[in-house]
Amino acid sequence: MELLIMVYACRTSCARNIIGVIPYFPYSKQCKMRKRGSIVSKLLASMMCKAGLTHLITMDLHQKEIQGFFNIPILDYRNAVIVAKSPASAKRAQSFAERLRLGLAVIHGEAQDADSDLVDGRHSPPTVKNMGAIHPSLEIPLLIPKEKPPITVVGDVGGRIAIIVDDIIDDVDSFLAAADTLKERGAYKIFVMATHGILSSDAPQLIEESAIDEVVVTNTIPHEIQKLQCPKIKTVDISMILSEAIRRIHNGESMSYLFRNIGVDD
């Protein structure tokens, strides 16, 4: 809200250009219509445009390919493999793999968790007790709840450095499950690279106790406290990229130079 007020104040003061710098775009994961929900990111974008923003600088929107600003030294990285922790992030991982000329692996399936199968009363099948009360002549089949497929890894990770890439790391349960699976498949080092390191709740402690060797994030979100709790968390500074983007917009220069090493489809 403070940002919108400042933008509107600049607009009413006849500012020619108003550039908003939002390294982590809020609610970027809420970009799809879900049952009984709303597209919050659409609402936020509309509010910013209405307030008067003329340009917006952000990093790695949830539904866009990552912008290739990581420059992380990893020993023997040619023996590495890029890992997508779910089929939904396969395209992002493929972009990294093609740019670095590395192999690609995809983790498919979910961990079996009894708590996740709790029904909410809207889509749950009838209980066996209720089914017994139905007249036999109706021959209504018993509905069986969907079973989660077991976790499998498509691709060779044995004896290699596994690099899991994603845009946001907040709730680390899926990353921990992926790391355990990769260890079982023979990966000897596991790195996690994400643009936005939210790392809320007890995420630093869980990472410290996990099979993950290192987590690399950018400073789009302050996480100094989390780094003190977990030495495995490393930070890549993106201030030079943001300052160069602001300078180019201010001088009317092309922004394409910042993405000269990135393909059109990325």
Buried (B, 14 or more C-beta within 10 A) or exposed (E): EEBBEBBBEBBEEEEEEBBBBBBBBEBBBBBEEEEEEEBBBEEBBEBBEEBBBBBBBBBBBBEEBBBBBBEEEBEEEEBBBBBBBBEEBBEBBBBBBBBBEBBBBBBBBBBEEEEEEEEEEEEEEEEEEEEEEEEEEEEEEEEEEEEEEEBEBEBBBEEBBBBBBBBBBBBBEBBBBBBBBBBEBEBBBBBBBBBBBBBEEEBBEBBBEBBBBBBBBBBBBEBEEBBEBBEBBBBBEBEEBBEBBBEBBEEEEEEEEBEEEBEEEB
